[in-house]
Amino acid sequence: MANASVLESASPPTSPTAGSQTTLKSAQVWEVVSQIPINNKGTYLPAKLSPLNRRRRISVEVHRILPCFEDEITDGKNGSTASKDGSVLPEAETCYVRILVPLSTIDTVPAKRIKDTITGDVKKAEKGIKGLFSAGKSKHDEASLAATEQNPGKEKNDDDSDAYTDAGDEFKDSPIDLQQSEAFQGWYPKYRVPIRMIETIEHKKRHVEVKCEFKGHVMQREFIFESQSAAAAFCTTIEENKKRQDKRTKDRLEHMLSGITLPKDEQLTFLIDICSALDLPRTDIGRDSDPYVTVRFEGRKIHRTHHITNEDNPVWTLRSKSLFVWKVNALEFFQSEDGLIFEVKDYDAVGENESMGGFSVSPQALYRWNGERRTFPLKPLLGKRDYGKGSLALRVRRATQHDLEFMENFARNTKKKGDQYYFSNLKGGAGTLRSLTTVYKKKEKEGPDKDKFKYLVRPSPDPKRKEDTTWLTKERIDEESLKDSYNWIDVGSGCLGKIYVEVIGCDNLPNMDKGGTFGNKTDSLVSVVYEDCFARTDVINDCLSPRWLPWSQRAFIFNMMHTSSQIFLGVFDYDSNPLSQHDMCGRVSVNITNFRPNTVYLLRYKLYPTARAKFNREKFEQKFERDPSKHCTITIRLRMELEDERTLLLSNLQYPSQVYVNVDNKKDFHVLRQTIIGNQDLRRYGLGNINAYVEELFDLLTVYYFLEDAFVSLFLWRSSSIIPLPLPDFRKFKVKWVNAPFPLHSMMAFLCATSLVENLDLVPSFFFGCIGWLLIATLEKRNNNPSPWKRSKPLVQLIYSLVVGKNVVGAESIKPNENLKATEEHESMWRQRLKEAQQKADQRALEYAKQQEEYLKEMEEIGEDTDISTKIGGFSVDPTKRWLLPIQEWLGVICESLRIVRNIIVWEECYLSFWIALGSFLLSIVFYFVPWGFLTKWTLRIVVWLSFGPWMKLVDVFYFSKIAPETDEQKLERENRLKVERDKWLEGQKLEAQLRKERAAKLKDFKQYLFGEFVCHVNVLKRDRYFDAPLPASCAVPYSPKLSSLGTLAMQEAGYHRHRVNGQQLIGDMIPTLSEETLTEAPVGKPARKTDQLAEGSLGALYSSDDSYSSAALKVGSIVIGAGFITWFGVPILVYVIRMILSSD
């Protein structure tokens, strides 16, 4: 062909993906002969060895690009359609160079499939085309996807790539373009190269050598044209179209940027999260699909998720490859025609993976995306089935350095676990043989401790005093255990305050090991759970009354997230056998809500197997009825440091977030779970658990006796509140304050009742006032308890904390066995009263049962049977679990809700109780000024006069009587409209459920990857049935820290003798982060955080202000305003006075 054939075409739009669609505008075609290349660097077989009929066609084509970027993005929260973001492009052009080979050179079967495609039978040829022309995979893709996706085969008789060379799959043409133009009749496009990537290296007469460089791949070919003019025309056409293409690319890039300024050679790094899919179509018969997602850019597969088995609403998580980092050159990114293409497929182990649909996201949308969740509807790929349903949700943002490091570690399959103290790392557990061979007790024969028994210090002696602390007497061990701990483990994610906990020891533990006769006893350890923290002590072998000494691992600093959180302690018998569990000796929950800061508490608690079931707790108590002193106990030392009392109080206005703790193995999970809930899980189905819930509901009826006492005292004016009254002392001319009993509540009830009778408008105000009054009365009742360990924080302290932000009440001081006799009498009185009430209730029940028995006996003698139907007997099986399990779940919800309400009423949750009381009083004051009677009267007047008057006849005549009966069409239309509204509501509910499922699945997978496979929920609000109160032997003293120099204090605050362990609470989306604490606690501008602990005369001791920035700014502002006021008014007065003095002289 001497001259090029020029074609003008307006073919239907085509596209190999859900990206940009193109249509051929014009094409120039030349017939050439191509030599066989040996490599891609311009080396060919000699002409004598090359076949003369190795014909090719070269086509220079100009295509019109139609806008098809996905621009309808629905918000991931409510499903509404967002406005267009400018991603829709105007009509543009692009130019390609195609290399075509004769169809006759292809093998018979593949050639038939290609002909089917050219003639339009896409479905018939689809499978063959996919095998022939699929884009190749990189080595990385092959390594990562070989197990889950079939490797497409290569076409046969590819004489352009022989055994010598391969041009690279990056240049291979897309099979979908076979339908595009009549210019391909008898030929099929093998390579397609963008015009900007082709370069003419040499032109000699009819010979033209070109080089194609695209996406890092290089291909060099030499073509022999039919004439010199044809070769020259080809070279001229290439140069002209390259110039035009530069302008086309520039115009397209300007439109794509839309005002975005790109730095030179900018490299974009995106973090992309494939969140979940919703309502995917079913492509398999009789089961749900197995969906996975592939991501492509410029024809290259850059990512693929794992497939989710049998799921129409899948959620992809971290370990199913939902996250990936994509790096791309900014210029190449914005010059792309298709954007980033996502396709959802159904995985099939045998056969083809069927496409469910896809979509493309424009470079503009990706560039401006900031991590929010967006949902894209799935659209069919060309030639694929349109299912008309399904959507995919994504998150995209720029990757941070933390994201890159995390994904790099994840790719290497390395976990960043932090220093979690799990039981799998413990060393201990003495077996029977070791117990027999180890001496734990000896009698001293000489020295100051002669004839005294000494015990081997476990787990090890003090590293600084090994000789002196290897063997100690019992008294010395108790003395050493009460000394300050050497090392602390700082753990947790909270910022409200710090809780210092030291496990001192246990007493009278049960022997959980076999072989006790031979000395094998319980190997004691204590697990501690607080919010998102799980820690443990060292193991003390063969000891039923262990003591953890200051140099052992026993001291923990917990960072507080919420004031309602409890500290859970569990005592276990350590077992080194991996096939057996650690046996629980007992557990306790420590309520720190009513503890005061800057107070050192030495607390002793009884250990129980559970705090939720009455049967197990009472059964445990029966073992120690004869000698309660033998009850197993645990002793801890506790101290609290609060950052800001006001912040602590205000934090209770937000509902606490869910807290979970993960561990590595099932053995640790068993310990963690029993530490939190005990040895009985009431959530598991069982008739005993149902009975426990029912019994708890009946036990709540004992509140009747408290209400009876309260009402009798109220109505008979027996209640007495202690009110301080001034008593003048005329002898010393002073006023002495005395506490006088006064029936305050009876007086308030009388005034409120008389006011309410006279003015019913006060009902709403008095209703809320009574709620606050009830809480204040229960607080007073609780604080009048003789036991100091069952009292709550004073109301004055809470009010001052809100107003001032500090604890004005001060530290607490409680002596051991304080008010012990009064406490025992008080508890004995209540136990006796409850016992008598229970006996009366049982007697009434027995009498009622006798009466019913007599009644039924009399009725049986009479033979009263009014049912004349035929009785049919038979055997039936009652599926109890099917019916009783939902009842058990509902009983559990009711009991837990009632426990929370009870805790608020009795001020166990003192901060929540304070806010409810304060809110009730504020509402009472507001409603006091609302004229409820006037509003109610006039509202009822308007309703009655409008609804029952004679003018309703006119309404009937002129409105209701003219309403025509509803036709079938109107009824159908109304039903359809209601159905649409119902479907819309249902879609919203499905989306909300999918979001909850997505968040939970992603969080669970992330925590399992970081911290361990087993997850346990930790309650923040108190939901136990029983309270664990400290024993009377406990005590509390004000905290008096040792004064130290600035250097010593700074080292302590920077973490000296303290090991920091991050908690397990994750923050953020996509790749969440851990809450990490800074190295030093000192605020900016202060030499140390605790300046009050600096020794007198040390550097920085003069700076003792604890003001926050807001307080300091307020003080400075007050000084400035005061100075201005004095200057404005004081100076003129001073000048006037001076003048008066001078004039008088």
Helices and strands as residue ranges (DSSP letters): E 5-8, E 21-34, E 55-66, E 74-75, E 92-102, G 103-105, H 108-118, H 122-133, H 139-145, G 169-171, G 175-179, G 182-184, E 187-194, G 195-197, E 198-204, E 207-214, E 217-225, H 228-257, E 267-278, E 291-297, E 300-304, G 318-320, E 323-329, H 330-335, E 340-346, E 354-361, H 363-368, E 373-377, E 391-398, H 401-411, G 423-425, H 432-437, E 441-443, E 453-456, H 466-469, E 471-473, H 474-481, E 488-492, E 497-507, G 516-518, E 524-530, E 533-536, E 555-559, E 566-573, E 583-591, E 599-606, H 614-622, G 628-630, E 633-642, H 645-650, G 651-653, E 659-663, H 666-677, H 687-699, G 700-702, H 703-715, E 721-729, E 734-742, H 744-758, G 760-762, H 763-783, G 788-790, H 795-803, H 820-862, H 880-905, H 910-928, H 932-948, H 952-958, G 960-962, H 968-1011, E 1014-1018, E 1035-1038, H 1046-1053, E 1058-1062, E 1066-1067, E 1073-1074, G 1091-1093, H 1109-1125, I 1126-1130, H 1131-1144
